[in-house]
Amino acid sequence: MKSKAILLFLSVIVFQFGQAQLSNSAKRVLFVLDASGSMDAQWGETSKMDIAKETLLELVDSVQRQDPTLSIGLRVFGHQYPRNENNCTDSELSIDFGTNNFVKFSAVLEQITPKGQTPIAYSLIESAKDFKDSETINAIILITDGLENCEGDPCEAARFLNEKRISINPFIIGLDIADSLVSAFDCIGSFVNAKDKASLEVVLEHTVDMALSETSLSIHLETMDGQSISNTPFSIQDAKTKQTTHTFLHALNAKNKPDTLYIDPRGWHQVIVHTFPPVSSESFQLEPGKHNDVLIQLPKAYWDVEHEVQYDEHAPRFIVKNGDSWIYNQTLDELPILAGDYELTTSLIPVKNEKLRLEAGEIKRQTYLANGKLSIKNNTEIRASIFNTESEIWQLVKDLGVFDTDMSLKLQPGQYTLVFIEENETNSELTAQYPFTMYPEKTTVIPLR
């Protein structure tokens, strides 16, 4: 009965793994089988090793009949050297990946005899070489009756496989492992302990539920007070290499909930929400065969900047700075932005530069007056500059260079002075000044001729 129960569990895991991925992705499953000396112990009417071999062989036959495209391999450890030799590299790829290798499994499993140590970590690290490349969706199923006894670190080995996107976290089948030791497998992957029929039935029911679902992900974007945010671009990147793997425009479904994404569950992920400035989630792993939810809170605020543009001029440009980063450079129209300290610079003349604080949920409204038009009437070659004189220290607004014809310029309302001198003049004391005032939507004329 135990043999059939374990077979069903293994079949469900393989089915889950196959269904959880995109249909056009190649899939490979590597079984890592414990053949250490303890596997020779009796388990019911026969040994753990015999049950494991019988179960695995039936599984290969069943699964490859259901899905001829699924590639299966076998790594065995602890079967080549007796325990007294303390060999902690006793691990080999006994069967390379193949899609029709039942006969090979039958022949290889028949020859395996439990003998040596339990180098789990070493075997997991060696599994990376077995896959040879990571272009396929890879899974590892470890079958063991005990813990690592070769001073390796299976947790680090599993982390290595995942971070390098070689495999999703291993599935572990424990064969009557003591309850006090079960927690040691938590860091490796998904664990089930085949201890008795009742516990297997519970695990199998849960696993079948997992098998019916793909590995999916929903990104929940919310304001600090829990309101949903959408229509915002975001990217998913490899949290270790920082390489972007997906970019989406966030959307809500018909039930006003974040839509569902299907991505490769391998590795560590990080979500980058392209607000101003961008917001990054903590790195996370996806649970294969389940729906995963990631919540990102955004302290959103808004900038609503208004400037009345006259018929013959272009809309001004705005540059926003957050900390040391310039994050925006275009016309602002209720720009969604995060709460924080900013510096806003405009392309108006004179340039406006303001430091502002935005609070979450706030709509910051700023209005710039319409420009006035400055008209300089001139027929003499002069060199000129315009200064803003509203403070004690005059500010250079515009260097007009050298010109000998009429000139016009759009300026913000305020107090100014035109400073000019004839181009060929050699005496600076002959510099002249012409104070003037600019008004919104009005023309100010400076008659130099």
Buried (B, 14 or more C-beta within 10 A) or exposed (E): EBBEBBBBBBBBBBBBBBBBBEEEEEBBBBBBBBBBBBBBBEBEEEBBBBBBBBBBBBBBEBBBEEBEEBBBBBBBBBBBBEBEEEBBBBBBBBBBBBEEBBEBBEEBBEEBEBBBBBBBBBBBBBBBEBBEEBEBBBBBBBBBBBBBBBEBBBBBBBBBBBBBBBBBBBBBBBBBBEEEEBEBBEBBBBBBBBBEEEEBEEBBEEBBEBBEEBBBBBBBBBBEEEEEBEEBEBBBBBBBEEEEBBEBEBEBEEEEEBBEBEBBBBBBBBBBBBBBBBBEBEBBBBBBBBEBEBEBBBBBBBBEBEBEBEEEEEEBBBBBBBEEEEBBEEBBEEBBBBBBEBBBBBBBBBBBEEEEEBEBBBEBEBEBBBBBBBEBEBEEEBBBBBBBBEEEEEEEBBEBEEBEEEBEBBBBBBEBBBBBBBBEEEEEEEBEEBEBEBBEEEEBEBEBE
